[in-house]
């Protein structure tokens, strides 16, 4: 075999080996050590906060009725759990937020598609959508109470007005990042109307859409707490916002902090259980993580 042919064969073998190694590397899963660290990291953060909190209590920087100890907060939440208020309030708030988020998703998706695909609609209504996103959700509570009274409609109105703009803007941002080549290729292949949206636009815009949904959930959860803090009536049943307001009215700082901790915990759990797996799968499918 000629020398050049041998050298060429060696180069091909080296290239194939390199590609095989690259494929093997990309296919590797995270080690068990990194998985354990990832699982324990929230517990480490909680432990650090508890240590700092206990040090502040030990130094008696403020009286316990201003900054209660972790033990007092735990006892306060335990009392609410014994009375059945904690579980019912948490269930009601999660249920309202989930229902409001699903409705917001159904409303925001066609709005985002319409504004993302039509530059004239976007020029007209885009600033309004951005303005609604910038407006604090609590500003809608007085108006919603006047419109619907102290009812579930008031709470859902505030949740929708908080979540819809974020989801729609996230979808629009994702559509702005679609390479024009994808749209031209789809047009050549005969993709029009709903077929184009389903098979090209939504899959290509998915990362931005997902980011909008994450932000939309955060706004929905925050909006719900604002509504529950103000729209209080026995007909609506207990909620975490109402439990927080109850602590304020009673001057029970332990209950206030306990309610805040539960609200934060629910937000973190939803992110970890719902959005984090979707985010990880999206990045892995696009070759951005192992």
N, C-alpha and C positions, 0 to 999 in steps of 0.2 A: 504494500500500500504506500502510495506517495507520502512524503513528509507533510505536505500541506493538508492532505486528507486526514492524516492522523491528528494533526493539530486542530483541524476543524471539528473532528469527532470529540476530542478532549474538551474543546470549548463548549460543545453542545451538552456533554455530560456534566460539565461544571454548572452550566446554566440550569439544567434540569434539576440537579441536586440543590441549587440555591432556591429554585421555585418550590421544590418539595419541602425544604426547611421552612420557607416562608409560610407555606400552607399549614405545616405542622404547628408553627408558632401561633398562627391565627386561630387554629382550632383548639389550642390549649385552654383549659378552664382555669379559673383562679385557684390558687393553692388553698389547702384547708386552713392554713394560718391566716391568710388574708380574709377568708370567709369568717373565721372566728372573730378577728379584729373588727370586721364590718358589723357583725351581730352585737358585739360587746360595746361598740363605740357609744351608742345612746346611753347604756347603763353607766359607762365611765363619766359621761357628761352629767348625768343625774347625780351620781355620787359626788362629783366636784361641786355642784351647786349646793347639795345638802351640807357638805363640809363647810363651805363659805358661809352659808346661812347659819349653821350652828355656831361658827366662830363669832358672827355678829351678835347672836343671842348671848353667847358667853361673855362678850365684852360689854354687854348692856348698853349698846350705843343708843337704843331707843327703848321705851317701855314696851312690855309685851302686848299691850292693847293697840300699839301702833305697828310693831313688827312681831307678830306671834311666832312662837317656835314651831318647828316641824311637827312636834308632838301635838301641839294645840290644833294645828291645821288638820292633822290626821284624825284627831278626836272629833273635830267639827264635821268632817266628811263622814266619819263613822256614824255620828248621830243622824245625819241626813239619810244615810243608807238604811239605818235601822227603822226610820220612819217611812221608808219607801220613796222618799222624795228624790234622792240622787239618781236612782235607776230610772224612774219614770221621766225625770227632767232630761236626762241624757238621751233616753230613747226618743222622746218627743222632739228634741232639738235635731238629732241626727235624721229622723224621719222627715221633718220639715225641710232641712237643708238638702237632703237627697232628692225629695220631690221637686223642690224649687230648682235644683241644678239640672234635673232631667228636662223640666219645662224650658229652662233657659237655653239648654243645648238645642232643643227642638226649634226654638225661636231664633237663636243666634246663627245657626248654621245656614239657613237660606239667606239671611241678611248678609252674612259674610260672603257667601258665594255671589250674590247679586252685585254687591259693591266691588268685589274682587274681579269680576268678569266684565263689568260695565263701567268704563271710566267716567261717564257722565253722571251716573248715580253716585259714584264715589266722590266726585267733585262737589256734588250737592249735599249729600248726607254724611260724608266722611268726617267733616269737622264736628257735626252734631254728635256722632258716635264717640269721637274722641273726648268731646266735652262731657258727655254722660259718664265716660270712664273716669275722668278726673274728679267728678263731683262726689263728695263723700256720701255714702249711702244713708247715713243718719239724717241727712238733709231732707230725704224723702219721707221720713216717718211722720212728721206732722201733717203733710199733705195727704198721705195715704190714710191716716186716721180720719181726716175730714171726709175723704172720698168714701171710705168703706167702713168707718167705725172701728171698734175694737173687735176685729174678726180675723180669721185666717187669711182672708183676701188682702188685708193690710200687710201681713207678714210676707206673703208670697210676692206682693207688688214690690216691696223693698228688696227682696232677694233677687227678683228678676232684673230690676233696674241696676243692681250691683253687678250681676254676673253676665248678662247678655252682652254689654259692650266689650268686656274683656275677651270673651270667647270669639265674638265676631272679628275683633281686631287681630286676634291671634291667627285666625284662619286667613284673613287678608294678608297679614305679614308672611305667612307660609306660602300663599299664592304668589306674592311678589318675588319669592326666591326660586320659583320653578324655572329651570333653564328653558329658554324659548325653543330650543331644539326638541324638547319633549312635546311641546304643543304642536310644532310643525310636523313632527313625525306622526302624531296622532291624527292630525288633519289629513295627511297623505294616506293613512290607513283607513280613513273613513269614520273616525270617531267624532261624532257631533252630539250636541245636546246633552242628555243625561248620561249617555255612554262616555262622552268625553269627561264629564265631571266625575263619574264613578271610577273609571279605570285610569285616568291620567291626573286630573286636578287634585282630587282628594288624597290619593296615595303620595303624590309628589309634595303636597303641602302639609302632609301629616305632622312633621316635627313642629312646625309653627302652630298648627291646629291643636296639638297636644299641649304645647306650652300655654296656649290660650285657655284650654280647658283647666289646666292646673291653676292658672291665675283666676279663672272664673270660679272655681270651687273656693279658693281663698276669699274672694270677694263675696260669694254667696254665704259662706260661714260667718264672715265679719258682719255682713248686712243683717243676717238673722239675729246675731247677738244684739246689734243696735236696736232692731225692731222689738225683740223680747224685753229689752231693758225699759222701753217706753210704753209699748202696747201691752199692758198688763191687765188681765181679766181672768176670773176663775173659769170662764167658758172656754178659754184656750188651753187650759191645763198647764201644769208646770213645765218650765224650760230652764236651761242653764242660765240664760240671761235673766230670767225672773229670780232664780236662786241667787245670782250675783246681786241683784237689786235688793233682795230681802236682807242680805248681809249688810248692805250699805244702810238700809233703813234702821236696822237693829244696832248699828255700830259694831257689828261682829266682824272684826278684821280677819279672824281666822277663817270664817266662812267666805269672805271676799277673796282671799288668797286661794283658798281651796277651790272655789268656783273657777278662778282664773287658771289654775293648774289643770282642772278637768277639761276646760275649753281648749287649752293648748294641747293636752294629751290626745283629744279626739282629732284635732287637726293633724298632728304628727302621725297618728295611726292611719288615718285615711291616706295620707301621702305615702306611707310605707307600704300599705296593703294594696292600694289601687294604682296610684300614679307612678311610684318607683318601679314596679315590674314593667309597666308599659314603657317607661322611659328607657329602662335597661334593654328591653327587647328591641325597641326602635334603634338605639345606638348600635346594638349587635348586628341587626339586620343590615345596617348601612355600613358595616365594617369600621365603626368608630370606637369600638371597645371589644375586649375579649370576653 
